[in-house]
């Protein structure tokens, strides 16, 4: 199975490395930046997004989506807000799409999988998600992920192709649950970063993780997800990782907000995308549409809008007392 990877950032490059380990076929990696393409092809390194990692010789980078036409499956690692445009620009075909972006499309409020099915209705859709820092995956450190797909045959074939001694996919048919876990945890990671940046303590961070997971579960169930998926690798597992490390782009953004930084300046200073900043307002709106209470998510939206950290925290703590759940 020849794998193509759409997206030459750190995560896309790491997944190309995974695919190179898992099979003898060449791996085609599409990147938007010419310098990334040149660096990978000439020096086997993505200096811009994954420096210091020597990439497999079977990885070939390209700046043309047309070069992905012969691939048997495509790992879509473009940021969530760009997935529709990239899939629209792809050559015609029905190769399985493995969605690795985590977010909800602004405007439509569609999950990335719903976008993919709308743009390429003939292609099977899978989701790969879980606690995965790109630099660790690329270095071959042990990693486990959820690989969700409604088609059992496609799911099994993809799992076998991507699996290696250091990369273990766990199969699931719950595509919606895997997507929601990845999207919501990015927003909650921003909240936990705010706790760190504002010096509110470890107790507060643990509370945000626990209450945030309750929000993830409520929203997920409202959208048809399964509890087991939300409490698995793509939900709780990813949440724990990204809410506790500065290696998380979303957590780092929250730290800056907690220290009084302005969202626009913090985001402008980044070459990589903190998906939680774009997902938060869309998620909050989708939750209101579904009648789901998500106060931590709402607080992140207010912080991104420039409200004072102490005022937002005081408002959260002043909410009426209630039963846990």
N, C-alpha and C positions, 0 to 999 in steps of 0.2 A: 504494500500500500504506500503510494507516494504521497507525502504530506507537504502541503503548502501552509505557510504561516503569514497572516496578514497583520503587519504591525512590527516595526523594528525597534520598539522601545525595550526596556529591560525585561519585561515579562514575555514579550514576543520572542526575543532572542533566547531567553532561558528555555522556552518551550521548543524552539528549534533545536536546541541542544538536547532536550529530552527525546525528541523525535529522531534525532541522529543516533542516539544511543539505542533506541528501540528497534532499529531496522537497518538493512543494508542499502536501501534506496536513498537517493539524494533527497535533500530537504530544500525546498525553495522558500526563501524568506523575502517578502516584499516590505520595503521601507520607503517612506516618503522622502527622507533626507538623503541627498546624493553622497554626502560624506560618510553616512552610515553604510551605504551600499559599498562604497569604495574601501572603507576600512575592513569590512568583513571579507570581501573578496581578495584584497591585497595582503592583509596582515592577520586575518582570522580573529579580529577583535572589534567589538563595538565600543569604540573609545567614548562615544557620546553618552551612552546609556548603561553599559555594562563593562566598564573598564577592568582590566586585570584578569579577565576570563578568556582563555584560549579556546576558540570554538572548533568544533569538529570540521574536518576537511570536506565532509559530505554536505555541509551547509553552503548553499549558493544564494547570494543576495541579488535582488533585482529592484529596479525602480518602476517596472511596468507590470501592471496587474494582468496583462495579457499572457505573461509568462507562467501564470498559475493555471492556465487552461487545462493542462494535462494532469493535474493533481487528482488523486482519488479521494482526498478529504482535505478540508481547509480549516485551520485553526484561526478564528477571527479574534484578534487581540487589539483591534483599534479601539480607542475610547468610545464609551457608550453613545455619546452624542454624535459620533461620526460613523457609526455602523451602517446606518441607512445609506449614506452617500457612497461608502466603500462597496457595499453589496450591490448597489445600483450600477456602479462602474465596472463590476466584474464581468468577464466574458460569460456568455450564456452557458448554462450547465446545471446539473443536479447533484453534484458532489456533496456529501454530507458537510454541514457547517457545524463546527465545534465552537461554541461561543465562550470566549474567555474574558470578555469585558463585563464589568459589574456596574450596573446602573439602570436608570429608567429614563426613557427618552422624554425630553422636555416637549411641551405642547401636546403630544399625543398621550402621554402618560403610559406608554406601552413598555412592557419589559423587552429586553433586547431580543429574546426568542420570538416574541410576537412581531417585532419589527422584521426579523429574518423571514418569518413565514409569510408576511405580507409582501415582501420584496421578491423572494424566491420561493414561491409556494411548492415547487417540485422537489426541493432539497430537504432531506431529513435534517432535523435540528437536534443537536446535543449541547449540553452545558458542562464545562469543566470548571470547577470552583473548589476552593478550600484554603486552608492556612498555608500560604505560599509566598515567601519572600523570594524574589527573583534571583538574588545573588546566591542564596543557599541552594536553590534548585539547580542553577547552572553549575555550581561547584560539586553537584552530586551528593549533597547531604540528604538524609532520609526525609521523604515527603510523602504524605498521603492526601488524596483529593477525592472529591465526588465527581463521577462521570455519569451524568443523567441523560437519558434518551428514551423516548417512548418506544422506539423500534428495538426489540431485543437483539436482533441480528446485527444491526449497526452498532449498538452499544457494546456487544461482545467483541466485534472486530476492532473497534477503536481502542477498547481497553487492552486487548492483546498487543496492538501495535505500539501503544504509548508506554506500556508497563516496562519497568526495568528493576534491577535489584534495589535502586534508591528512589524509585518513583512508583507508588502503588495507587492505582485508581480503584475506588470502590463503586460498584455499579448501582444505579438507581433509575427508576422510571419517572421520578418526580422532577420534571424539568422546572416547573414553576417554583417549587420549594428551593431548589438549588440556586435559582436566579434571585429570589427574594432575599435569601440569606446573604448573598454577596452584595446586593445593593444596600440593604439596611445597615449591615455592619460598617460600611464606609462612613455613614452618617454618625453612627455611634462612636466610631474611632475619633472623629473630630471632637465629639463631646468629651471623651476621655482625655484627649490632648488638652482641651481647655482646662480640665480639672488639674492636670499636671502643671500647665503654664501659670495658672492662677495660684498655685500652691495650696490647693484645698485638701490635699492629703489622700492617703491610700484608702481610707474608709469610704470617702466620697467616690473614688474611682470604682471600687467594688460595687457600690450601690448603683452607679450609672450602668455598669456592665449588666447587673442583674435586672434592673428595671428596663434597660434597653432591650435585653433579650425577651422580656415580657412583651414589649412593643413589637418586636420582630415576629413573635409567635402570633399575636393578635392579628397583625396585618397579613401574615402568611396564611393563616387559616381562612381569613376573609377572602383571599384570592385563590383558595383551593389547594394550598400546600399541605404536606403531611408533617405532623409533629416530629416524626422520626428524622426527617430530612433537616428540619430547622434545628434540631438538637445534635445533628451530626457534624461532619467536617465542614460542609459548605455554610453552615449557620453558626452554631456555638463555637466550633473549632476555629473558624476564621475570625470570629468576633474576639475571642480571647487573644489571638495573636496580634491583631491590628490595634487592639486597645491597650497594649502594654509595651510598645516598642517604638522608638524614634525612627526605626527603619521603615515604619509605615508613613506614607506621604500624607494620609489623612490625619493621623495622630500628630505629625509634625505641624501641619496647618493649625490644628487645634491648640497646640502649645503656643504658637505665635499669637493666636486670638486671645488666649488666656493671659498673655503678657501685655495685652493692650494694642496689638498690631491691627491694622486695618486689613480686611479681607482682600480688597482689591490690590493692595500693595504686596501682600503675602503671596497671592496667586500669580501676580505679574513677575515675581522674582523666581518662578519655578519653570524649569524646562519640562518637567514631567507633570502629569495631570493628577490632581487630588479629586477623584471622582465624587467624594462625599459632598463637596461644595456645590456641585451641579445637581446631585441627586436630592439633596435635602429639601429644597422648595417643591420639587416635583413630588417627592414622597409625601410631604406634608399635605399637599393638595389631594393626592390620590387617597390618602388616609381619611381625609374629611369626606371625600366622595363616598367612601365605603363605610362611613360612620365609625371609624376606628380611632380611639384616643391614643395619641403619640406625643406626650408632653416633652420628652427628651428631644425628639426630632424637631418639634416646634421651637424649642429653646435654641437649637443649632441654627435654625433659620433666622431667628432674631439676632443671634451673635454675628452671623454672616452679614446681616443688614446693618451692623454697626452699633447695636445696643450695648450698654455697659455690662461687663461680665457680672459684677456684684448684683446689679439689679435683676439680671436674668436668673441668677442662682437664687436670690431671695424670693422671686416669684415662684420658682419650682418648689422651694421648701414651704411656701405659704399655701400650697394647694390643700384642699380639704382632706382630712384623714380618711383612709379607706381600707378595705380588706385587701390583702395581698392577692395578686392574681392578674 
